[in-house]
Structure formats: structure tokens, C-alpha cells
Amino acid sequence: MGELWRYRPWLTVFDVPSKGLRTRVRGVKARRTHHLLSLLELMFFFIAEFNDSVLDIREQYPLLPQSDTLEIAKQLGIKHPVDPITKYPIVLTTDFLLTVRHGATDQLQAWSVKYLRDLAKPRTLEKEEVQRRRWHQQGISWRLFTERDITPTQARNIRFLFPFRKPRSLRGIPHPLIRHLCDYLDDHITDGSVLADVCSTYEERYSVSRGTALMVSRYLLANKHWPLNLSHVISPLHPLVFRSTSPQISQKVAHAASQECLTRLA
């Protein structure tokens, strides 16, 4: 079934009717388009993309061979899901299979992403238990993610930053200008800074097109140039809140992130 850009999800947004949001998003880690079947799946995907320990994200992962889930359903004394028209058993899928770096090794994590209202349905719980047991048989941890695992503020922050994770978000801005802006922002962005103020000052001082500095700052924020606290609102008009860390560590982190960001853009 492949990994990274070679992987193809078992289900796509074209295969599954949904009353909620269905989205296709180009991922940075896997360098391919991901198919997400709900707003909650989209939020989980953003979190996985921002997690440095996550190496690969595979959505709508099929539980094959199908004989595994058929046997588990039989053991549980429940009906295996079937196609509503043909009545043949369908291939069950897990919402996400992540490859996660843990120390010196890589581990697989299976995640089911479900709204609490759906988990209140007995049939949903039956299908979740089939998944859990199947992954347990494989020696792979299975975990559940609900809307309780992310706050509205964190969700808004991630959606604000994600479009600028990619180097192409700065397409059209000369590389020397980006480098100069990075140096300037490093000198003027601190815990409590307001992006709009810092960026507008730069643009006026150096006669740069309005909005250019903000685009570069969003790129740096999205690529963890500064140790942001995602629990606080991130926007051009709100003071930035950094995670608690020493000035020396912050300077080293910013310098390393700056070099990596510039390398990506080169």
C-alpha cells in the first residue's frame, strides 16, 4: 500500500457520502494530497503535520486481510459491516496510521478520529472495538481522538498557520529580501510582540510592499521559528505568547529554525 507519496488511501472524498466537511489537503510530510472526511479529521491531520515526531501520515488505512476483521466480529458476536447494496462484507478502515519517531526507533500508531456524538451509538462502538482488537493483534497501539482533544483556539491557530508551512507560500518574494526579513524579525520579535506592528514598521522603513513582512513572519511561525504556545490566540493583532524556555534556548532554537527555513527556500 506504500508510504509517504506512494500511499493511496483506501477511501477518498469521492467514495464516501458525508454530511460534514470533506477536504483534500496537500501535505508537507508525505508530499501528497490527503483525503479527510470530516472537520475533526482535518484538525487531527493539522496536529500530526505540526508534530515533529510524526514522519508519515496515512489516512483511511485498510484493515487487510479482511479475514482478520471477519474473525474478530465473529468472536464478538456482532455483524461485520456490509455493503448496503451487495450485502458483501466491506473492508474496514482506520482513520489514520502514523509513523512516529520514538527515540532511535520508528513506531506505528493507529488513530480513530470520532465525534463524541458518534461514540454514543452502540454500533459505532462495536466497529471501534473490531479495530482496536485487530491492531492489538498486530502489536500496534490504537488510540481515540475526539473534539475534547483540541481546543477551538488551537484549531484556529493551526488553520491560520498551515497554509504557510510550504516554501511555495513565499513564491514571488526575492530570496535576499526573505533573508533580510528573517534577520530583522529575529531582532524584533519577542514574547509579547504584535506581528502587525513589527511588520508594518519594517515595510515603512524599507519601502517594502504591504503584507510582505507578514507573509514571511507567518511562514516562520508555521515552521516553528519561535517557540509559540498554541494554546493562546495567534494572529497579527494579538501579542505572541512563547512557551516557557530560557533566552539562551530560545535564541538557539530560532537560529536553527532560521537556517532550516532558509535552506528550504534556497
Phi and psi restraints in degrees (value plus and minus 20) as a CYANA .aco file:
   2 GLY   PHI      64.6   104.6
   2 GLY   PSI     149.4   189.4
   3 GLU   PHI    -153.6  -113.6
   3 GLU   PSI     145.2   185.2
   4 LEU   PHI      28.5    68.5
   4 LEU   PSI    -147.5  -107.5
   5 TRP   PHI     -91.3   -51.3
   5 TRP   PSI     -33.6     6.4
   6 ARG   PHI    -105.3   -65.3
   6 ARG   PSI     -33.5     6.5
   7 TYR   PHI     -96.4   -56.4
   7 TYR   PSI     122.7   162.7
   8 ARG   PHI    -146.8  -106.8
   8 ARG   PSI     102.7   142.7
   9 PRO   PHI     -83.6   -43.6
   9 PRO   PSI     128.6   168.6
  10 TRP   PHI     -86.3   -46.3
  10 TRP   PSI     -56.3   -16.3
  11 LEU   PHI    -139.5   -99.5
  11 LEU   PSI     125.2   165.2
  12 THR   PHI    -141.9  -101.9
  12 THR   PSI     154.9   194.9
  13 VAL   PHI     -83.8   -43.8
  13 VAL   PSI     -37.3     2.7
  14 PHE   PHI    -106.8   -66.8
  14 PHE   PSI     -33.9     6.1
  15 ASP   PHI    -114.2   -74.2
  15 ASP   PSI     -44.2    -4.2
  16 VAL   PHI    -136.9   -96.9
  16 VAL   PSI      98.7   138.7
  17 PRO   PHI     -89.4   -49.4
  17 PRO   PSI     117.4   157.4
  18 SER   PHI    -164.9  -124.9
  18 SER   PSI     120.5   160.5
  19 LYS   PHI    -104.5   -64.5
  19 LYS   PSI     -34.0     6.0
  20 GLY   PHI    -122.0   -82.0
  20 GLY   PSI    -183.6  -143.6
  21 LEU   PHI     -94.9   -54.9
  21 LEU   PSI     111.3   151.3
  22 ARG   PHI    -139.9   -99.9
  22 ARG   PSI     112.1   152.1
  23 THR   PHI    -157.6  -117.6
  23 THR   PSI     124.3   164.3
  24 ARG   PHI    -131.8   -91.8
  24 ARG   PSI     106.2   146.2
  25 VAL   PHI    -151.1  -111.1
  25 VAL   PSI     112.8   152.8
  26 ARG   PHI     -98.2   -58.2
  26 ARG   PSI      97.7   137.7
  27 GLY   PHI    -107.2   -67.2
  27 GLY   PSI     132.5   172.5
  28 VAL   PHI    -106.1   -66.1
  28 VAL   PSI     -64.7   -24.7
  29 LYS   PHI     -85.3   -45.3
  29 LYS   PSI     -70.9   -30.9
  30 ALA   PHI    -108.4   -68.4
  30 ALA   PSI     -33.0     7.0
  31 ARG   PHI      36.6    76.6
  31 ARG   PSI      26.0    66.0
  32 ARG   PHI    -172.5  -132.5
  32 ARG   PSI     153.7   193.7
  33 THR   PHI    -106.4   -66.4
  33 THR   PSI     107.4   147.4
  34 HIS   PHI    -119.2   -79.2
  34 HIS   PSI     125.4   165.4
  35 HIS   PHI    -129.2   -89.2
  35 HIS   PSI      94.8   134.8
  36 LEU   PHI    -139.4   -99.4
  36 LEU   PSI     110.5   150.5
  37 LEU   PHI    -121.3   -81.3
  37 LEU   PSI     -15.3    24.7
  38 SER   PHI    -179.2  -139.2
  38 SER   PSI     144.9   184.9
  39 LEU   PHI     -83.6   -43.6
  39 LEU   PSI     -56.1   -16.1
  40 LEU   PHI     -86.3   -46.3
  40 LEU   PSI     -58.8   -18.8
  41 GLU   PHI     -82.9   -42.9
  41 GLU   PSI     -58.5   -18.5
  42 LEU   PHI     -82.4   -42.4
  42 LEU   PSI     -62.9   -22.9
  43 MET   PHI     -84.6   -44.6
  43 MET   PSI     -61.8   -21.8
  44 PHE   PHI     -82.7   -42.7
  44 PHE   PSI     -61.5   -21.5
  45 PHE   PHI     -80.1   -40.1
  45 PHE   PSI     -64.9   -24.9
  46 PHE   PHI     -79.6   -39.6
  46 PHE   PSI     -63.6   -23.6
  47 ILE   PHI     -81.5   -41.5
  47 ILE   PSI     -64.2   -24.2
  48 ALA   PHI     -84.2   -44.2
  48 ALA   PSI     -58.8   -18.8
  49 GLU   PHI     -83.6   -43.6
  49 GLU   PSI     -55.1   -15.1
  50 PHE   PHI    -103.9   -63.9
  50 PHE   PSI     -30.9     9.1
  51 ASN   PHI    -105.2   -65.2
  51 ASN   PSI      95.8   135.8
  52 ASP   PHI     -84.4   -44.4
  52 ASP   PSI     -43.1    -3.1
  53 SER   PHI     -96.9   -56.9
  53 SER   PSI     -39.9     0.1
  54 VAL   PHI    -102.2   -62.2
  54 VAL   PSI     101.2   141.2
  55 LEU   PHI    -118.0   -78.0
  55 LEU   PSI     -50.5   -10.5
  56 ASP   PHI    -168.3  -128.3
  56 ASP   PSI     125.3   165.3
  57 ILE   PHI    -147.0  -107.0
  57 ILE   PSI      97.0   137.0
  58 ARG   PHI    -140.9  -100.9
  58 ARG   PSI      95.4   135.4
  59 GLU   PHI    -117.9   -77.9
  59 GLU   PSI     138.2   178.2
  60 GLN   PHI      30.1    70.1
  60 GLN   PSI      35.1    75.1
  61 TYR   PHI    -104.3   -64.3
  61 TYR   PSI     106.1   146.1
  62 PRO   PHI     -95.8   -55.8
  62 PRO   PSI     121.3   161.3
  63 LEU   PHI    -114.3   -74.3
  63 LEU   PSI      72.2   112.2
  64 LEU   PHI    -140.8  -100.8
  64 LEU   PSI     128.2   168.2
  65 PRO   PHI     -92.0   -52.0
  65 PRO   PSI     131.8   171.8
  66 GLN   PHI     -82.6   -42.6
  66 GLN   PSI     -43.9    -3.9
  67 SER   PHI     -79.0   -39.0
  67 SER   PSI     -47.6    -7.6
  68 ASP   PHI     -83.2   -43.2
  68 ASP   PSI     -70.8   -30.8
  69 THR   PHI     -92.4   -52.4
  69 THR   PSI     -51.3   -11.3
  70 LEU   PHI     -83.0   -43.0
  70 LEU   PSI     -62.2   -22.2
  71 GLU   PHI     -87.5   -47.5
  71 GLU   PSI     -60.9   -20.9
  72 ILE   PHI     -84.3   -44.3
  72 ILE   PSI     -62.7   -22.7
  73 ALA   PHI     -81.4   -41.4
  73 ALA   PSI     -58.6   -18.6
  74 LYS   PHI     -83.9   -43.9
  74 LYS   PSI     -64.2   -24.2
  75 GLN   PHI     -82.4   -42.4
  75 GLN   PSI     -56.9   -16.9
  76 LEU   PHI     -99.1   -59.1
  76 LEU   PSI     -32.7     7.3
  77 GLY   PHI      52.6    92.6
  77 GLY   PSI      12.2    52.2
  78 ILE   PHI    -141.9  -101.9
  78 ILE   PSI     143.6   183.6
  79 LYS   PHI    -102.4   -62.4
  79 LYS   PSI     108.5   148.5
  80 HIS   PHI     -89.6   -49.6
  80 HIS   PSI     119.4   159.4
  81 PRO   PHI     -75.5   -35.5
  81 PRO   PSI     119.7   159.7
  82 VAL   PHI    -149.6  -109.6
  82 VAL   PSI     140.8   180.8
  83 ASP   PHI     -88.2   -48.2
  83 ASP   PSI     110.3   150.3
  84 PRO   PHI     -83.7   -43.7
  84 PRO   PSI     -40.2    -0.2
  85 ILE   PHI    -117.6   -77.6
  85 ILE   PSI     -74.1   -34.1
  86 THR   PHI    -101.7   -61.7
  86 THR   PSI     -42.1    -2.1
  87 LYS   PHI      49.7    89.7
  87 LYS   PSI     -10.8    29.2
  88 TYR   PHI    -103.3   -63.3
  88 TYR   PSI     128.6   168.6
  89 PRO   PHI     -79.1   -39.1
  89 PRO   PSI     119.6   159.6
  90 ILE   PHI    -118.4   -78.4
  90 ILE   PSI     138.7   178.7
  91 VAL   PHI     -97.4   -57.4
  91 VAL   PSI     102.6   142.6
  92 LEU   PHI     -96.7   -56.7
  92 LEU   PSI     130.9   170.9
  93 THR   PHI    -149.3  -109.3
  93 THR   PSI     133.8   173.8
  94 THR   PHI    -124.0   -84.0
  94 THR   PSI     120.0   160.0
  95 ASP   PHI     -77.5   -37.5
  95 ASP   PSI     -64.2   -24.2
  96 PHE   PHI    -164.5  -124.5
  96 PHE   PSI     119.3   159.3
  97 LEU   PHI    -140.9  -100.9
  97 LEU   PSI      95.1   135.1
  98 LEU   PHI    -123.3   -83.3
  98 LEU   PSI     123.6   163.6
  99 THR   PHI    -120.8   -80.8
  99 THR   PSI      99.8   139.8
 100 VAL   PHI    -142.8  -102.8
 100 VAL   PSI     111.2   151.2
 101 ARG   PHI     -98.7   -58.7
 101 ARG   PSI     101.2   141.2
 102 HIS   PHI    -146.5  -106.5
 102 HIS   PSI      80.2   120.2
 103 GLY   PHI      47.5    87.5
 103 GLY   PSI    -142.4  -102.4
 104 ALA   PHI    -117.8   -77.8
 104 ALA   PSI     -16.0    24.0
 105 THR   PHI    -143.5  -103.5
 105 THR   PSI     141.0   181.0
 106 ASP   PHI    -127.2   -87.2
 106 ASP   PSI     114.7   154.7
 107 GLN   PHI    -144.6  -104.6
 107 GLN   PSI     133.6   173.6
 108 LEU   PHI    -117.0   -77.0
 108 LEU   PSI     120.0   160.0
 109 GLN   PHI    -150.2  -110.2
 109 GLN   PSI     106.3   146.3
 110 ALA   PHI    -116.5   -76.5
 110 ALA   PSI     113.1   153.1
 111 TRP   PHI    -147.5  -107.5
 111 TRP   PSI     111.8   151.8
 112 SER   PHI    -124.5   -84.5
 112 SER   PSI     107.4   147.4
 113 VAL   PHI    -131.5   -91.5
 113 VAL   PSI      89.0   129.0
 114 LYS   PHI    -159.2  -119.2
 114 LYS   PSI     123.4   163.4
 115 TYR   PHI     -94.4   -54.4
 115 TYR   PSI     128.5   168.5
 116 LEU   PHI     -80.3   -40.3
 116 LEU   PSI     -54.2   -14.2
 117 ARG   PHI     -83.9   -43.9
 117 ARG   PSI     -51.7   -11.7
 118 ASP   PHI     -95.9   -55.9
 118 ASP   PSI     -54.1   -14.1
 119 LEU   PHI     -89.7   -49.7
 119 LEU   PSI     -33.0     7.0
 120 ALA   PHI     -98.0   -58.0
 120 ALA   PSI     -28.2    11.8
 121 LYS   PHI    -111.3   -71.3
 121 LYS   PSI     105.8   145.8
 122 PRO   PHI     -75.5   -35.5
 122 PRO   PSI     -57.8   -17.8
 123 ARG   PHI     -86.3   -46.3
 123 ARG   PSI     -58.6   -18.6
 124 THR   PHI     -82.0   -42.0
 124 THR   PSI     -63.1   -23.1
 125 LEU   PHI     -83.3   -43.3
 125 LEU   PSI     -55.7   -15.7
 126 GLU   PHI     -82.5   -42.5
 126 GLU   PSI     -65.7   -25.7
 127 LYS   PHI     -87.8   -47.8
 127 LYS   PSI     -54.9   -14.9
 128 GLU   PHI     -85.2   -45.2
 128 GLU   PSI     -57.6   -17.6
 129 GLU   PHI     -87.7   -47.7
 129 GLU   PSI     -55.8   -15.8
 130 VAL   PHI     -80.6   -40.6
 130 VAL   PSI     -65.2   -25.2
 131 GLN   PHI     -81.0   -41.0
 131 GLN   PSI     -69.0   -29.0
 132 ARG   PHI     -76.9   -36.9
 132 ARG   PSI     -66.1   -26.1
 133 ARG   PHI     -87.5   -47.5
 133 ARG   PSI     -57.5   -17.5
 134 ARG   PHI     -83.6   -43.6
 134 ARG   PSI     -66.0   -26.0
 135 TRP   PHI     -87.3   -47.3
 135 TRP   PSI     -54.3   -14.3
 136 HIS   PHI     -81.7   -41.7
 136 HIS   PSI     -59.4   -19.4
 137 GLN   PHI     -81.6   -41.6
 137 GLN   PSI     -51.4   -11.4
 138 GLN   PHI    -104.6   -64.6
 138 GLN   PSI     -23.6    16.4
 139 GLY   PHI      53.8    93.8
 139 GLY   PSI       6.2    46.2
 140 ILE   PHI    -137.2   -97.2
 140 ILE   PSI     114.1   154.1
 141 SER   PHI     -89.2   -49.2
 141 SER   PSI     120.0   160.0
 142 TRP   PHI    -138.5   -98.5
 142 TRP   PSI     110.4   150.4
 143 ARG   PHI    -152.5  -112.5
 143 ARG   PSI     138.3   178.3
 144 LEU   PHI    -135.1   -95.1
 144 LEU   PSI     114.7   154.7
 145 PHE   PHI    -142.4  -102.4
 145 PHE   PSI     106.5   146.5
 146 THR   PHI    -146.2  -106.2
 146 THR   PSI     159.2   199.2
 147 GLU   PHI     -85.2   -45.2
 147 GLU   PSI     -35.3     4.7
 148 ARG   PHI     -91.9   -51.9
 148 ARG   PSI     -35.5     4.5
 149 ASP   PHI    -109.2   -69.2
 149 ASP   PSI     -18.0    22.0
 150 ILE   PHI    -167.4  -127.4
 150 ILE   PSI     116.1   156.1
 151 THR   PHI    -107.3   -67.3
 151 THR   PSI     137.8   177.8
 152 PRO   PHI     -76.0   -36.0
 152 PRO   PSI     -56.8   -16.8
 153 THR   PHI     -85.3   -45.3
 153 THR   PSI     -65.6   -25.6
 154 GLN   PHI     -80.7   -40.7
 154 GLN   PSI     -61.2   -21.2
 155 ALA   PHI     -83.1   -43.1
 155 ALA   PSI     -64.4   -24.4
 156 ARG   PHI     -84.9   -44.9
 156 ARG   PSI     -60.8   -20.8
 157 ASN   PHI     -81.1   -41.1
 157 ASN   PSI     -65.6   -25.6
 158 ILE   PHI     -86.4   -46.4
 158 ILE   PSI     -59.5   -19.5
 159 ARG   PHI     -88.3   -48.3
 159 ARG   PSI     -51.5   -11.5
 160 PHE   PHI     -88.6   -48.6
 160 PHE   PSI     -57.3   -17.3
 161 LEU   PHI    -108.7   -68.7
 161 LEU   PSI     -53.5   -13.5
 162 PHE   PHI     -75.3   -35.3
 162 PHE   PSI     -63.1   -23.1
 163 PRO   PHI     -77.7   -37.7
 163 PRO   PSI     -40.4    -0.4
 164 PHE   PHI    -121.4   -81.4
 164 PHE   PSI      -5.8    34.2
 165 ARG   PHI     -89.5   -49.5
 165 ARG   PSI     -46.1    -6.1
 166 LYS   PHI    -114.0   -74.0
 166 LYS   PSI     119.1   159.1
 167 PRO   PHI     -76.4   -36.4
 167 PRO   PSI     -50.9   -10.9
 168 ARG   PHI     -87.9   -47.9
 168 ARG   PSI     -31.7     8.3
 169 SER   PHI     -85.7   -45.7
 169 SER   PSI     -38.2     1.8
 170 LEU   PHI    -126.4   -86.4
 170 LEU   PSI      -2.7    37.3
 171 ARG   PHI     -78.6   -38.6
 171 ARG   PSI     113.0   153.0
 172 GLY   PHI      80.1   120.1
 172 GLY   PSI     -34.2     5.8
 173 ILE   PHI    -114.4   -74.4
 173 ILE   PSI     103.3   143.3
 174 PRO   PHI     -77.2   -37.2
 174 PRO   PSI     120.5   160.5
 175 HIS   PHI     -79.9   -39.9
 175 HIS   PSI     -61.7   -21.7
 176 PRO   PHI     -79.0   -39.0
 176 PRO   PSI     -55.8   -15.8
 177 LEU   PHI     -87.6   -47.6
 177 LEU   PSI     -60.0   -20.0
 178 ILE   PHI     -81.9   -41.9
 178 ILE   PSI     -64.0   -24.0
 179 ARG   PHI     -82.4   -42.4
 179 ARG   PSI     -63.1   -23.1
 180 HIS   PHI     -84.4   -44.4
 180 HIS   PSI     -60.2   -20.2
 181 LEU   PHI     -84.9   -44.9
 181 LEU   PSI     -61.1   -21.1
 182 CYS   PHI     -78.2   -38.2
 182 CYS   PSI     -65.3   -25.3
 183 ASP   PHI     -84.1   -44.1
 183 ASP   PSI     -62.9   -22.9
 184 TYR   PHI     -83.5   -43.5
 184 TYR   PSI     -67.0   -27.0
 185 LEU   PHI     -84.2   -44.2
 185 LEU   PSI     -57.7   -17.7
 186 ASP   PHI     -78.1   -38.1
 186 ASP   PSI     -56.5   -16.5
 187 ASP   PHI     -99.3   -59.3
 187 ASP   PSI     -41.8    -1.8
 188 HIS   PHI    -137.8   -97.8
 188 HIS   PSI     -34.3     5.7
 189 ILE   PHI    -110.6   -70.6
 189 ILE   PSI     103.1   143.1
 190 THR   PHI    -156.8  -116.8
 190 THR   PSI     154.1   194.1
 191 ASP   PHI     -78.0   -38.0
 191 ASP   PSI     101.6   141.6
 192 GLY   PHI      80.1   120.1
 192 GLY   PSI     -27.0    13.0
 193 SER   PHI     -86.5   -46.5
 193 SER   PSI     129.3   169.3
 194 VAL   PHI    -125.5   -85.5
 194 VAL   PSI      96.4   136.4
 195 LEU   PHI     -75.1   -35.1
 195 LEU   PSI     -64.4   -24.4
 196 ALA   PHI     -78.8   -38.8
 196 ALA   PSI     -59.2   -19.2
 197 ASP   PHI     -89.1   -49.1
 197 ASP   PSI     -67.0   -27.0
 198 VAL   PHI     -83.5   -43.5
 198 VAL   PSI     -63.8   -23.8
 199 CYS   PHI     -88.5   -48.5
 199 CYS   PSI     -61.9   -21.9
 200 SER   PHI     -86.4   -46.4
 200 SER   PSI     -55.3   -15.3
 201 THR   PHI     -82.9   -42.9
 201 THR   PSI     -62.8   -22.8
 202 TYR   PHI     -82.5   -42.5
 202 TYR   PSI     -66.9   -26.9
 203 GLU   PHI     -84.0   -44.0
 203 GLU   PSI     -57.0   -17.0
 204 GLU   PHI     -91.1   -51.1
 204 GLU   PSI     -60.8   -20.8
 205 ARG   PHI     -87.1   -47.1
 205 ARG   PSI     -58.6   -18.6
 206 TYR   PHI    -129.2   -89.2
 206 TYR   PSI      -8.3    31.7
 207 SER   PHI      33.5    73.5
 207 SER   PSI      30.3    70.3
 208 VAL   PHI    -121.5   -81.5
 208 VAL   PSI     126.0   166.0
 209 SER   PHI     -73.7   -33.7
 209 SER   PSI     118.6   158.6
 210 ARG   PHI     -81.3   -41.3
 210 ARG   PSI     113.5   153.5
 211 GLY   PHI      78.4   118.4
 211 GLY   PSI     -37.2     2.8
 212 THR   PHI     -83.4   -43.4
 212 THR   PSI     -66.8   -26.8
 213 ALA   PHI     -84.8   -44.8
 213 ALA   PSI     -57.4   -17.4
 214 LEU   PHI     -86.6   -46.6
 214 LEU   PSI     -58.3   -18.3
 215 MET   PHI     -81.6   -41.6
 215 MET   PSI     -65.4   -25.4
 216 VAL   PHI     -86.4   -46.4
 216 VAL   PSI     -59.6   -19.6
 217 SER   PHI     -85.6   -45.6
 217 SER   PSI     -57.6   -17.6
 218 ARG   PHI     -86.0   -46.0
 218 ARG   PSI     -57.1   -17.1
 219 TYR   PHI     -82.0   -42.0
 219 TYR   PSI     -63.8   -23.8
 220 LEU   PHI     -86.8   -46.8
 220 LEU   PSI     -59.9   -19.9
 221 LEU   PHI     -83.2   -43.2
 221 LEU   PSI     -65.6   -25.6
 222 ALA   PHI     -84.5   -44.5
 222 ALA   PSI     -47.2    -7.2
 223 ASN   PHI    -122.9   -82.9
 223 ASN   PSI       5.3    45.3
 224 LYS   PHI      40.3    80.3
 224 LYS   PSI      19.2    59.2
 225 HIS   PHI     -84.8   -44.8
 225 HIS   PSI     -55.4   -15.4
 226 TRP   PHI    -139.7   -99.7
 226 TRP   PSI     131.9   171.9
 227 PRO   PHI     -98.1   -58.1
 227 PRO   PSI      54.6    94.6
 228 LEU   PHI     -92.7   -52.7
 228 LEU   PSI     130.6   170.6
 229 ASN   PHI    -120.0   -80.0
 229 ASN   PSI      87.1   127.1
 230 LEU   PHI     -90.6   -50.6
 230 LEU   PSI     -27.3    12.7
 231 SER   PHI     -98.3   -58.3
 231 SER   PSI     -32.7     7.3
 232 HIS   PHI    -127.5   -87.5
 232 HIS   PSI     130.9   170.9
 233 VAL   PHI     -79.2   -39.2
 233 VAL   PSI     109.9   149.9
 234 ILE   PHI    -131.9   -91.9
 234 ILE   PSI      93.8   133.8
 235 SER   PHI    -178.4  -138.4
 235 SER   PSI     142.6   182.6
 236 PRO   PHI     -79.7   -39.7
 236 PRO   PSI     -44.3    -4.3
 237 LEU   PHI    -120.9   -80.9
 237 LEU   PSI     -24.1    15.9
 238 HIS   PHI    -126.1   -86.1
 238 HIS   PSI     122.4   162.4
 239 PRO   PHI     -79.7   -39.7
 239 PRO   PSI     116.6   156.6
 240 LEU   PHI     -91.5   -51.5
 240 LEU   PSI     121.5   161.5
 241 VAL   PHI    -139.4   -99.4
 241 VAL   PSI      96.8   136.8
 242 PHE   PHI    -108.7   -68.7
 242 PHE   PSI     134.7   174.7
 243 ARG   PHI     -87.5   -47.5
 243 ARG   PSI     131.4   171.4
 244 SER   PHI     -85.8   -45.8
 244 SER   PSI      99.9   139.9
 245 THR   PHI    -183.0  -143.0
 245 THR   PSI     140.1   180.1
 246 SER   PHI     -94.5   -54.5
 246 SER   PSI     134.0   174.0
 247 PRO   PHI     -77.7   -37.7
 247 PRO   PSI     -56.1   -16.1
 248 GLN   PHI     -85.4   -45.4
 248 GLN   PSI     -64.2   -24.2
 249 ILE   PHI     -85.3   -45.3
 249 ILE   PSI     -62.0   -22.0
 250 SER   PHI     -79.8   -39.8
 250 SER   PSI     -61.9   -21.9
 251 GLN   PHI     -84.6   -44.6
 251 GLN   PSI     -61.8   -21.8
 252 LYS   PHI     -86.4   -46.4
 252 LYS   PSI     -62.3   -22.3
 253 VAL   PHI     -82.7   -42.7
 253 VAL   PSI     -65.2   -25.2
 254 ALA   PHI     -83.4   -43.4
 254 ALA   PSI     -60.9   -20.9
 255 HIS   PHI     -85.1   -45.1
 255 HIS   PSI     -65.3   -25.3
 256 ALA   PHI     -83.5   -43.5
 256 ALA   PSI     -63.1   -23.1
 257 ALA   PHI     -84.9   -44.9
 257 ALA   PSI     -58.1   -18.1
 258 SER   PHI     -81.0   -41.0
 258 SER   PSI     -65.9   -25.9
 259 GLN   PHI     -83.3   -43.3
 259 GLN   PSI     -60.3   -20.3
 260 GLU   PHI     -87.2   -47.2
 260 GLU   PSI     -62.0   -22.0
 261 CYS   PHI     -81.6   -41.6
 261 CYS   PSI     -65.0   -25.0
 262 LEU   PHI     -87.1   -47.1
 262 LEU   PSI     -54.6   -14.6
 263 THR   PHI     -84.4   -44.4
 263 THR   PSI     -61.1   -21.1
 264 ARG   PHI     -80.8   -40.8
 264 ARG   PSI     -57.0   -17.0
 265 LEU   PHI    -102.4   -62.4
 265 LEU   PSI     -36.2     3.8
